[in-house]
C-alpha cells in the first residue's frame, strides 16, 4: 500500500544479503535509514526505540537502530569487550 512510509523501500536489498552492485549498497543503507525514521515516528524518541518491546509483533524490530543486525552486534561486542589496562 502506497500509504506506508516504507513503500518506496520495499524492493531494496534485505539485511544480510550481498548487494549485487555499488548502487544496491546505497539503496540498502537508505532503506535502513527509512526503517530508523519509521521507528522514531512510532516510538517518539531514541530512548523509546531502544526500549521497544514489539520484538514479536514488529517486522522492523531487528533493524530499528538503522543498521544491519550483524553490524550492531559487532559494534556492541567491541564496545563491551574487556579493555587492556593502560598504565601511564
C-alpha positions, 0 to 999 in steps of 0.5 A, a space after each residue: 500500500 502506497 500509504 506506508 512510509 516504507 513503500 518506496 523501500 520495499 524492493 531494496 536489498 534485505 539485511 544480510 544479503 550481498 548487494 549485487 552492485 555499488 548502487 544496491 549498497 546505497 539503496 540498502 543503507 537508505 532503506 535502513 535509514 527509512 526503517 530508523 525514521 519509521 521507528 522514531 515516528 512510532 516510538 517518539 524518541 531514541 530512548 523509546 526505540 531502544 526500549 521497544 518491546 514489539 520484538 514479536 509483533 514488529 517486522 522492523 524490530 531487528 533493524 530499528 537502530 538503522 543498521 544491519 543486525 550483524 553490524 550492531 552486534 559487532 559494534 556492541 561486542 567491541 564496545 563491551 569487550 574487556 579493555 587492556 589496562 593502560 598504565 601511564 
